[in-house]
Amino acid sequence: MADWQAHSTGQRRARHCPDPYRVAGAIHLRGSRRIGIRRRRGGLVVSEVHEPPASYGVWPVVVLIVVKSVLSAFKFHYGRQIHSAALVADAWNDSVDILSGFAALVALGLTLYNPKQFLAADHYGGFAVGLIVIFTGIGVVRDASLQLMDTMPGEELMQSVRAAACAVPGVIGVEKCYARKTGLQYHVDLHLEVDANMSVRASHEIATRVRMEIREKLEWVADVLVHVEPARETETSARGHDRNGPAA
């Protein structure tokens, strides 16, 4: 039930979204074909003898690793704090650059250490970087696709919405609770259960207090659309029994 609710607002959109694994496979296949064509036309081959890289090439790689490490940590921290998928995706991009820098640094160091034995190390390092880019890209596409399909936040966040709503006097329970992301925040659709014999004015006041309570307590919620539903007679009686205590 929870899995169905987590994806219920975006099931129709999923049918029109391309499979990220197929997209990644198509990109990988196209790149492999280009490499093969280049090799057949006399391009650079891994086993081909060529001049080793210059030693000063190490310093730009070191600077890149340091700068990208700082940027990546900054973007991960604030991206998760403000729930920004774009900022987190850019942080993953910086992480790929860091891994690429380490791969290039190792390959360059081996080539400079023994040019005859490790002359092709930079080629294998480039191949490893390509694999890292592909698998990281698949993860980023998956996370972005889930948000585009209005996937709801985690169960812990949804429970905090229900708890804030039930804390308002007059609320008997929460029948349904959905949330979809718009920008950096979520819009919540809430179905409250109140006393079936309550007047329209009183139930409207309770819905307004619930809306204000959730927006004040949960900063990640942009707005709340509250629907009022009549509670079943058994739930109303049980709630009244809990408040009044057991009969003497």
C-alpha positions in Angstrom: 0.0 0.0 0.0 2.8 2.4 0.9 4.6 1.7 -2.4 1.4 2.3 -4.3 0.8 5.6 -2.5 4.4 6.7 -3.0 4.0 6.5 -6.8 0.2 7.0 -7.2 0.5 10.7 -8.4 3.1 9.9 -11.1 2.1 6.5 -12.6 0.8 8.0 -15.8 3.9 10.1 -16.2 6.1 7.0 -15.9 4.6 5.6 -19.1 6.0 8.5 -21.0 9.5 8.6 -19.4 12.3 6.8 -21.2 14.0 4.0 -19.3 17.3 5.4 -17.9 19.1 2.1 -18.4 18.1 2.0 -22.1 19.2 5.6 -22.5 22.6 4.9 -20.9 22.9 1.7 -23.0 22.2 3.7 -26.2 24.8 6.3 -25.3 27.4 3.6 -24.4 26.7 1.7 -27.7 27.0 4.9 -29.7 30.3 5.8 -28.1 31.7 2.3 -28.6 30.8 2.5 -32.3 32.6 5.8 -32.6 35.7 4.4 -30.9 35.7 1.4 -33.2 35.4 3.5 -36.3 38.2 5.7 -35.1 40.4 2.7 -34.5 39.7 1.2 -37.9 40.6 4.5 -39.5 44.0 4.6 -38.0 43.4 6.4 -34.7 45.4 6.1 -31.6 45.7 2.5 -30.3 46.4 1.6 -26.7 49.5 -0.5 -27.6 50.8 2.3 -29.9 54.2 3.8 -28.8 53.9 7.6 -28.1 55.7 10.2 -26.1 55.0 10.2 -22.3 53.2 13.2 -20.8 55.1 16.0 -19.2 55.6 16.0 -15.5 54.0 19.4 -14.9 50.7 17.9 -15.8 50.4 16.6 -12.3 49.8 20.0 -10.7 46.6 21.0 -12.6 45.1 17.6 -11.6 46.0 18.2 -8.0 44.4 21.6 -8.0 41.3 20.2 -9.7 40.9 17.5 -7.0 41.2 20.0 -4.2 38.8 22.6 -5.7 36.2 20.0 -6.7 36.3 18.4 -3.3 35.4 21.7 -1.6 32.7 22.4 -4.2 31.2 18.9 -3.9 31.0 18.9 -0.1 29.4 22.4 -0.2 26.8 21.3 -2.8 26.0 18.0 -1.1 25.4 19.8 2.3 23.2 22.6 1.1 21.5 20.6 -1.6 20.3 18.0 0.9 19.4 20.7 3.4 17.1 22.6 1.0 16.0 19.4 -0.9 17.4 20.5 -4.2 17.8 17.7 -6.7 19.7 20.0 -9.2 22.3 21.0 -6.6 22.8 17.4 -5.5 23.1 16.3 -9.1 25.8 19.0 -9.7 27.6 17.7 -6.6 27.6 14.2 -8.1 29.1 15.8 -11.2 31.9 17.3 -9.1 32.4 13.9 -7.5 32.9 12.3 -10.9 35.5 15.0 -11.7 37.3 14.1 -8.4 37.3 10.4 -9.3 38.5 11.3 -12.8 41.2 13.4 -11.3 42.4 10.6 -9.0 42.4 8.1 -12.0 44.3 10.6 -14.1 46.8 11.2 -11.3 47.5 7.5 -10.8 47.8 6.9 -14.5 50.1 9.9 -14.9 52.2 8.9 -11.9 52.7 5.4 -13.3 53.5 6.7 -16.7 56.1 9.1 -15.3 57.5 6.5 -13.0 58.2 3.9 -15.7 57.2 5.2 -19.2 58.1 1.9 -20.9 56.1 -0.3 -18.7 53.1 1.9 -17.9 52.9 4.0 -21.1 49.2 2.9 -21.7 48.2 3.6 -18.1 46.5 6.9 -19.0 44.3 5.0 -21.6 43.1 2.5 -19.0 42.5 5.4 -16.6 40.3 7.1 -19.2 38.3 3.9 -19.7 37.7 3.6 -15.9 36.6 7.2 -15.8 34.1 6.5 -18.6 32.6 3.6 -16.6 32.3 5.9 -13.5 30.5 8.5 -15.6 28.0 6.0 -17.0 27.0 4.5 -13.6 26.9 7.9 -11.8 24.7 9.3 -14.6 22.3 6.4 -14.3 21.8 7.2 -10.6 21.3 10.9 -11.2 18.8 10.2 -14.0 16.9 7.8 -11.7 16.6 10.3 -8.9 15.6 13.1 -11.2 13.0 10.9 -12.9 11.4 10.0 -9.5 10.9 13.7 -8.7 9.5 14.4 -12.2 7.0 11.7 -11.6 5.8 13.3 -8.3 7.1 10.6 -6.1 6.2 11.3 -2.5 8.9 12.0 0.2 10.0 9.3 2.6 7.7 7.7 5.2 9.4 9.7 8.0 8.5 13.0 6.5 4.9 11.9 5.8 4.5 10.7 9.4 5.6 14.2 10.6 2.8 15.7 8.5 0.2 13.3 10.0 1.5 14.0 13.5 1.3 17.7 13.1 -2.3 17.4 11.8 -3.5 15.1 14.6 -2.0 17.4 17.2 -4.7 20.0 16.4 -7.8 19.8 18.6 -10.8 18.5 16.8 -9.0 16.2 14.4 -10.0 12.6 14.8 -7.6 11.2 12.2 -6.0 11.5 8.8 -7.7 9.4 6.1 -5.3 10.2 3.2 -2.0 12.1 2.9 -0.1 12.9 -0.3 2.7 15.2 -1.2 4.4 16.3 -4.4 7.4 18.4 -4.9 7.3 21.8 -6.6 10.6 23.6 -6.7 12.4 23.1 -3.4 9.4 22.4 -1.3 6.4 20.0 -1.2 2.7 20.7 -1.6 0.6 18.4 0.7 -2.9 17.1 0.0 -4.5 16.1 3.3 -7.9 14.4 4.1 -8.9 15.1 7.7 -11.5 13.1 9.7 -13.6 15.2 12.0 -16.8 14.7 14.0 -19.7 14.0 11.5 -22.1 16.1 13.6 -19.8 19.2 13.5 -20.9 22.3 11.7 -19.3 23.4 8.4 -17.9 26.6 10.1 -16.3 24.6 12.9 -14.8 22.0 10.5 -13.4 24.8 8.3 -11.8 26.4 11.3 -10.1 23.1 12.2 -8.9 22.7 8.6 -7.4 26.2 8.7 -5.6 25.5 12.0 -4.2 22.3 10.6 -2.9 24.1 7.5 -1.2 26.8 9.6 0.2 24.2 12.0 1.9 22.1 9.3 3.3 25.2 7.5 4.8 26.5 10.8 6.3 23.2 12.0 7.5 21.8 8.7 9.7 24.2 6.7 9.9 21.8 3.7 6.1 22.2 3.2 5.1 25.1 0.9 1.3 24.8 1.2 -1.4 22.4 2.4 -4.7 21.6 0.7 -7.0 20.3 3.4 -10.2 18.2 2.7 -12.6 17.5 5.6 -14.2 14.1 5.8 -16.8 12.9 8.3 -15.3 10.3 10.7 -17.0 7.0 11.2 -19.1 6.7 14.3 -16.8 4.1 15.9 -13.8 6.4 15.6 -15.7 9.3 17.0 -16.9 7.3 20.0 -13.4 5.9 20.6 -11.8 9.4 20.5 -14.4 10.7 22.9 -13.8 7.8 25.2 -10.0 8.5 25.2 -10.6 12.1 26.1 -13.1 11.5 28.8 -11.4 8.5 30.3 -12.9 5.1 31.2 -16.3 5.1 32.7 -16.5 4.8 36.5 
